[in-house]
Amino acid sequence: MKSTTTYNTAKKQEKNKSPFRFRSDRLIFIICILFASLFWLLIKLSDVYSVNYSFRVTYNNVPSALRLTKMVDSTLDLNLTARGFAILKMNIFNDIELLDINLDNYTIDHHGGVDYSILTQKLTDNLALIIGVNKKDIQFSKATLSFEMEKTQEKKVPVIPNYSLSFVRQYDLYSEVKTDPGYIMVYGPKNVLDTLYHITTKKLILENLMSDKVVKVELENPDNSLLSFDNDEVTMYFKVEKFTESEIEVPINLSNLRFTLKTFPSKVKIYYRVAQLDFNKVRTHQFNIFPVLNNMDILQVQKLPLKLSKQPDFIRNIRIVPSEVEFLIIK
């Protein structure tokens, strides 16, 4: 009986040995390792290091009346002495291979002819502010960056809007699309400007229009390496109105013909589309329609085609019914 009790107790103890306890011990061990690694990393990042970088230099926003022709200093070396935190920030938030310099933010020194330069001191100030170090901890290999620029020719050309539009049913453009400015000044080599007659906007796509739109659009530069503009974008104006179909009956004008004619019918209908705001402006006297006799043997034909020579400029999609008429020659 005693041995049976001992066996049951052993079984109970074995049952209480859960694998969960083993997994918990392993998890605690991993967490301890992670905390130790984190403290080690923080200690290392608090140390001061001296690191070197080498940048490839590029420029943007070159003055519009000038053209960059040569990079005299195309690379720039940097020595940075700082804590690990600042160096980590430098590597994360900055391109450590390319230094793209916005010339709008620098004073450009002209040394005569095509020679220009900027001081790297402004680069030092900007970089110190970004990564949070003292300016004296940043040392560039050059005090100035030199480059060559040439003065360009200029030409005033019109802006041509480039767009694709779709409208809600019955709506359409009311008037020609306008751009502001309508002309821009283009700078570049004379031989290129001589063949340039206009500048287009980048294609604008607008869908389901039913009201006026005013949109800023960038200009399309056919050659960024040679040409620059005094404006990089224009404003496009789209006037949209609701249109309706209408018709008017107009008499055929038989004056000033080389024959005296009588047509059948004497009047025709003109169908057209018109903006609702202009609907009541349409009048009969605004149209002139007459039979075409040029290069035609009037004795051999039975019908004469009609031509519309005058119409209001605010109507569109014009259709004449009938487009030909029978006639009699009156002697």
KASUL-V326007 format. One line per field, one symbol per residue. ss: DSSP state (~ for helix, > for strand, _ for the rest). phi: phi as a letter, one per 20 degrees, with the letter a starting at -180 (. if undefined). burial: 1 if it has 24 or more other C-alpha atoms within 12 Angstrom, else 0. A space follows every 50 residues. Layout:
BEGIN
ss->???
phi->???
burial->???
END
This chain:
BEGIN
ss->_~~~~~~~~~~~~~~~__~~~~~~~~~~~~~~~~~~~~~~~~~~~~_>>> >>>>>>>>>>_____>>>>>>___>>>>>>>>>~~~~~~~~~~____>>> >>~~~___>>____>>>>>_~~~~~~~~~~~___~~~>>>___>>>>>>> >_>>>>>>>>__>>>>>___>>>____>>>__>>>>>>_~~~~____>>> >__>>>>>>___>>>>>>>________>>___>>>>>>_>>>>>>>>>>> >_________>>>>__>>>>>>>>>~~~~~~__~~~_>>>>_________ __>>>>>>>>____>>>>>>>__>>>>>>__
phi->.ffffffffffffffffefffffffffffffffffffffffffffefecc cdccdeeccclfgfeccfdbefdecbecdddafggffffffeecfedcde deffeceeeddnmdecbceegfffffffffemcfgfedcefcecddbdcd fdecbecfedfdbccccfgneafebffdccfecceddrffffffdddacd effddcclfbbfcccecfeeefbffddcdfcebcddddedcedcebbbec ffedemdececcdcfeccedebdbfffdgeefcffedccbfedflcefed ddcdfdcedbaffddblecdcfeccfbceed
burial->00000000000000000000000000000000000000000000000000 00100011100111111100001011110111110111010000010010 10100101000000111111011100110011101011110001111111 11111110111100001000111100111111111111100010010111 11010000100010101111100001111111111111111110001111 11110000001110111111111110000001000011111110000000 0011111100100111011111111010000
END
